[in-house]
Amino acid sequence: MEDRYFVIALLGKVKGEHHDLAHLIPCTLQTKSGINVKGIVSRLLEEKRKRGFVFGPAISDCKGIVWNSAIINDMLHELLIEIFENEQNLFPANVPTKEIIRDKYQCFRSLRRGSDTRAIEQKVEDKDIDVVNRWRTIEEAKGKRPNRSMRHHYAQLDQLIEPFLRYTRAM
């Protein structure tokens, strides 16, 4: 089974959780659409090592300071607009202008929606999507204890490999 996935470890508080210090996210090696997830993560880690970073955030500036969502949003818009100018046919008909790109695509919303949509299209079961997206209950709790089923609260996510693989393979 080890040759079917790899694990990304997120260290520290994630999405407002207070007690978890390590989050283990199993990922498929390659998505169904051909994205080499492990290769991309390996390149990111290699670039960080070349710059002298072996600890700290993976997504950061050259000084190791984590980027906020506004900075990432600006980068996303810049990239999408460049693609739009060169290959407008890659965008759906309801995205006729660059302004619509800025309105429609946001890093904090678009990536989650896209991954959920793709998983639903590929008929990934709702319970599997919920296991992978357990952060939703944390966000909805707004600082209070998340309202999860006891199964989700006590489940050891590092042992729930298959839902993660089904979900990431669908993307």
N, C-alpha and C positions, 0 to 999 in steps of 0.2 A: 504493500500500500504506500510506503514512503516515496516511491518513484512517481506517484500520481499527484502529489501536492508538496508544498513547502509551507513553512509557518512564518508569518510576520509577527514579531513581538512589538507591541506598543507599550512603552513603559511610562509610568506616572498616571495621573488622573486623566481619564478620557471621558469626554462628553458629560462632565459634571459628576461622575461617580466619585465617591469619597473613600472607599475602602480598597478597591482593586488597584494594585500597583503594577500588575502585568496583565496585558490582554494578549492572548495568543489567537491570531487570526489565520486559520488554515486557508490557503489559496491554491487553486488549480494551477498547474504549470503553464497552461495555455488555454485561453477561452475558446469557445466554439467558433467564434469569428476569426480566430487566428492570432489574437494578441498574445505575445509571449510575456506573460506576467512575470515569471521568474527572471527572465532576461532583463526586463525593464528595472525591476527592483535591484538586481545585481549591478547593473550599470549605475544606478543612483548611488548605491553603497560604494562602488569603486570611485566614483567622482568625489564623494564626500571624503573617502580615505586619501585621495590624491591631494585634497585641500587641507589635510591635517585633522579632519573631524572623524573621530571614532565613537564619540558619545554626543548626545544632544539630538535636536530635532532633525528629521530627514529633510523636511521642507523648510528651508531657511535662507537667509541672505548669506553673503560671503563671510560675515562675522559670526554666523551661527545663531542669529536672532530669528526666531520663528516668524514666518510671514502671517499677517492677519488676513481675514477673508477679503477685505477690500483690495489688498495688493494682489491676491490670487485672482480675484474677479477682474481686475484691470488686465492682468496677463491673459486670462481666458478670453476676454473681449478682443484684445489685440490679436491674438492668434486666430480666433474665429473670423474676425473681419478680414484678416489677410487671406484666409482660405476663401471667404465669401468673394473677395475681389478677384481671385484667380479661378475659382471653381464654383460659381454660384449654383450650378446644377446639383451640387452635393447637399444643398439645403432644401427643406420642404417648401412647397408653394406658399405656405403661410408665413414665410420669412423672406419678404421681398426687398428689405432694406437693412442697412447696417444699424439703424436706430432700433429696429425690431430685435436684432441680435442682442443689443444692450438691455432691452426690456425683458426679453424672453429667457435668456440664459444667465444664470447666476451660479457661482460655484457652490454655494450653500444649499441650493435647491436642485439644480439641473442634474448633477451627478447622481444624487439619490433617486430622483424620479426616473432617470434613464436606466439605472441598474434595476430598479423595481419593475419598470415597464418591460425590460428585456426578460427578466426572470418570469414574469407572468406570461409573456408571449411564448416562452419555452416550456410552459406548464410546470414550473417549479411549484411545489405545494406551498400553500399559505403558511403552514406551520414551519416549513423550512425557512421561508423568507422572514418570519417572525423571530426565529432563533438567531439568524444572522443579524437582523436589525434590532436587536434588543435595546439599542440606544434610544429608540423611539420612546419607550416607556420612561426612560430617564429624562428626556427632554420634556415630555408632557407633564412630568411630576413637578417641574419648575422649582427645584431645590428641595422638595420633600422626598420622602422615601418612595421609590417607584412602585406603582401598583402592577406587579407581575403575578402571574400564576405561580403557585409554589413549585411547579415543575420547572419553570424557567428560572426561578430564584435559586434553586438548589442544583440545577444542572451544571455539570462540569463541561464548559464549552470546549476545553481542549480534547474532550473525548467525543465530541459531536462532529466528527470530521465530515461525514456524508452530506449534511445540509449545506455546509460551506462549499463543498465541491460541486454539488448540484447547482447552487446559486451562482458561483463564479464561472462555472463552465457555460452557463446560459448567456453570460454577458458577451 
